[in-house]
Amino acid sequence: GKAEDSEYHIVTDKPLYLLKRPGVAGQIVEVNRSPFLIGRGRDSDLRLNDMKISSRHCLLIFDPSNQPPCILVKDLSTYGTYVGGVKVIDLARLEEGSTLALSLDHVFVVSSITPPPTPPAAPSAPSAPPSLADNA
């Protein structure tokens, strides 16, 4: 059901992590949502117009429960997705500095993995009324 996987649906104003394209004039993709779809299709979050890229090539799922946080890659493609040169069978894990290759022309390095901002934790003390009450 939706409740269990809701923690993986994240949208933030600051990037969760960066995908850097080595060699391509330092192109950097700031990823600020999870799941994040890469592919040739119109509904992709990162659209790569290349016939070797499947319309839904791979899905990147931010996993904040891992310490340190990591990114899970789900391969949806025809030609394969590679992490560190190894073909992804269903799921693989990306960590800081991991290489994600969708084809020889589309290689990204993961960097700056940042835990998503957590909502302010409720104080563990019994819920006391706001301190304004002291001024009564």
C-alpha positions, 0 to 999 in steps of 0.5 A, a space after each residue: 500500500 501507499 503508506 509503507 513506501 511513502 518515505 521514498 516519495 520525496 520532493 525537496 527544494 535542495 538537491 538530494 544528490 547530484 549526478 555529474 557528467 564527467 567530461 561533458 563540460 561539467 554538466 551537473 544534474 541536481 536531483 531533488 525528488 525521489 523516485 527520479 525517472 531517467 529515460 527518453 520518454 516525455 514523462 522522464 525527470 531527466 530526458 535523454 534524447 538518444 536511441 540507445 536510451 529506453 523511454 523508461 530507462 531507470 528509476 532512482 530511488 533515494 533511500 534515507 533509511 540506509 546509513 549513510 543514505 544511498 540511492 537504489 537504481 531500478 533498471 527498466 531498460 532494454 539495453 541495460 543500466 550499469 553501476 560501476 561497470 556491472 550490469 544492474 539486475 533489477 536493483 543496485 545501490 549507488 553510493 557517494 562516488 558511484 558511477 551510473 552508466 545508461 550507455 557509453 555516452 551517458 555516464 554519471 557520477 553520484 556526488 553530494 548525497 544529502 539526507 533529506 530535511 527531516 521535519 522538526 522532531 517533536 520534543 520528547 518532553 511531555 507536550 507542555 503548552 507554549 512558554 507564552 503561558 508563563 507570561 500570564 
